[in-house]
């Protein structure tokens, strides 16, 4: 008599697991395909020992903004763990993607050290963290009109 309950319980567990996975895929794809047409980027924090000028740029070219947004979501996800990032000096860019006046996504990006970008949170409460490769960093720098994300002092 216990076998039917066991089979039914396992079946229900598999269905719930498939459903939860399906929600994650839909959530992830929906976020990466969001409609954005404005990108606001700032770099304002003074860093001890560095003389980086502040930056406040707004990009209104929808095609350029969407290219950066799509490239961000195409970046490789990192695995959970502890990372040693020896050249991280605390330089942070604050990216706000908007659709007209509605905020679509706020991102903090540290181009030094390990060059991680936290895109958002997963359904399980962890960070959706990705590695910002050279191509992404170059695209972002070109889009906001600076030669490099790490200013030369």
TAKA-V994879 format. One record per residue. N is the residue number from 1. RES is the residue in three letters. PHI is phi in radians with two decimals (none if undefined). PSI is psi in degrees with one decimal (none if undefined). Layout:
N/RES/PHI/PSI + N/RES/PHI/PSI
This chain:
1/UNK/none/-23.4 + 2/UNK/-1.39/-23.9 + 3/UNK/-1.07/-44.1 + 4/UNK/-1.06/-38.0 + 5/UNK/-1.18/-38.7 + 6/UNK/-1.12/-45.8 + 7/UNK/-1.11/-43.8 + 8/UNK/-1.12/-41.4 + 9/UNK/-1.12/-44.8 + 10/UNK/-1.13/-39.9 + 11/UNK/-1.08/-44.7 + 12/UNK/-1.10/-40.8 + 13/UNK/-1.09/-43.1 + 14/UNK/-1.12/-40.2 + 15/UNK/-1.11/-45.0 + 16/UNK/-1.11/-40.2 + 17/UNK/-1.11/-43.5 + 18/UNK/-1.11/-40.2 + 19/UNK/-1.13/-45.3 + 20/UNK/-1.10/-41.1 + 21/UNK/-1.12/-40.3 + 22/UNK/-1.09/-39.3 + 23/UNK/-1.11/-42.3 + 24/UNK/-1.07/-43.8 + 25/UNK/-1.10/-44.8 + 26/UNK/-1.10/-44.3 + 27/UNK/-1.06/-47.2 + 28/UNK/-1.12/-45.3 + 29/UNK/-1.17/-39.0 + 30/UNK/-1.10/-41.9 + 31/UNK/-1.14/-41.4 + 32/UNK/-1.29/-18.2 + 33/UNK/-1.84/14.6 + 34/UNK/-1.07/148.4 + 35/UNK/-1.46/116.0 + 36/UNK/-2.25/144.9 + 37/UNK/-2.39/-1.4 + 38/UNK/-2.41/138.8 + 39/UNK/-2.21/122.5 + 40/UNK/-1.92/125.2 + 41/UNK/-2.18/131.2 + 42/UNK/-2.27/154.4 + 43/UNK/-2.56/101.9 + 44/UNK/-2.21/-19.5 + 45/UNK/-1.22/129.3 + 46/UNK/-1.27/136.8 + 47/UNK/-1.99/126.3 + 48/UNK/-0.97/129.4 + 49/UNK/1.53/-4.5 + 50/UNK/-2.21/148.0 + 51/UNK/-2.08/56.5 + 52/UNK/-1.36/130.9 + 53/UNK/-1.26/149.7 + 54/UNK/-1.15/157.7 + 55/UNK/-2.37/134.7 + 56/UNK/-2.56/101.3 + 57/UNK/-2.23/138.4 + 58/UNK/-2.11/124.7 + 59/UNK/-1.82/125.4 + 60/UNK/-1.98/7.6 + 61/UNK/-1.46/104.9 + 62/UNK/-1.00/-38.6 + 63/UNK/-1.13/-42.7 + 64/UNK/-1.14/-42.6 + 65/UNK/-1.10/-45.6 + 66/UNK/-1.16/-32.2 + 67/UNK/-1.13/-43.9 + 68/UNK/-1.15/-43.6 + 69/UNK/-1.08/-46.2 + 70/UNK/-1.16/-40.3 + 71/UNK/-1.11/-36.2 + 72/UNK/-1.09/-44.4 + 73/UNK/-1.31/-15.8 + 74/UNK/-1.48/-8.7 + 75/UNK/-1.13/150.9 + 76/UNK/-1.19/130.7 + 77/UNK/-1.25/144.2 + 78/UNK/-1.57/159.4 + 79/UNK/-1.56/146.7 + 80/UNK/-1.03/143.7 + 81/UNK/2.76/-171.8 + 82/UNK/-1.84/129.9 + 83/UNK/-2.06/140.9 + 84/UNK/-1.72/114.0 + 85/UNK/-2.08/85.8 + 86/UNK/-1.19/-27.4 + 87/UNK/-1.82/23.5 + 88/UNK/-1.40/111.8 + 89/UNK/-1.76/2.9 + 90/UNK/1.64/-0.1 + 91/UNK/-1.10/124.9 + 92/UNK/-2.32/134.4 + 93/UNK/-1.79/137.5 + 94/UNK/-1.88/114.9 + 95/UNK/-1.89/128.9 + 96/UNK/-2.12/115.3 + 97/UNK/-1.63/130.3 + 98/UNK/-2.22/158.1 + 99/UNK/-2.05/105.6 + 100/UNK/1.00/-109.7 + 101/UNK/-1.83/1.4 + 102/UNK/-1.63/126.0 + 103/UNK/-1.26/125.3 + 104/UNK/-1.64/-43.8 + 105/UNK/-2.81/138.0 + 106/UNK/-1.96/133.1 + 107/UNK/-2.27/141.4 + 108/UNK/-1.95/132.3 + 109/UNK/-2.31/126.1 + 110/UNK/-1.90/104.2 + 111/UNK/-1.33/-15.2 + 112/UNK/-1.56/172.4 + 113/UNK/1.15/-122.2 + 114/UNK/-1.46/-8.9 + 115/UNK/1.02/47.9 + 116/UNK/-1.57/147.0 + 117/UNK/-2.23/125.9 + 118/UNK/-1.63/111.2 + 119/UNK/-1.43/-31.9 + 120/UNK/2.97/-161.3 + 121/UNK/-1.95/148.1 + 122/UNK/-1.40/170.9 + 123/UNK/-1.15/-19.7 + 124/UNK/-1.61/6.0 + 125/UNK/1.59/-2.7 + 126/UNK/-1.51/173.4 + 127/UNK/-1.49/138.5 + 128/UNK/-1.52/90.8 + 129/UNK/-1.85/136.5 + 130/UNK/-2.27/156.6 + 131/UNK/-1.59/118.6 + 132/UNK/-1.48/99.9 + 133/UNK/-1.26/175.4 + 134/UNK/-1.03/-40.9 + 135/UNK/-1.07/-41.5 + 136/UNK/-1.16/-44.8 + 137/UNK/-1.07/-40.6 + 138/UNK/-1.14/-43.8 + 139/UNK/-1.06/-46.0 + 140/UNK/-1.10/-45.1 + 141/UNK/-1.06/-45.3 + 142/UNK/-1.11/-41.6 + 143/UNK/-1.10/-39.9 + 144/UNK/-1.59/-0.2 + 145/UNK/1.41/33.7 + 146/UNK/-2.18/153.5 + 147/UNK/-1.24/-29.9 + 148/UNK/-2.69/147.7 + 149/UNK/-1.28/-20.6 + 150/UNK/-1.88/102.3 + 151/UNK/-1.07/146.6 + 152/UNK/-1.50/122.7 + 153/UNK/-1.39/none
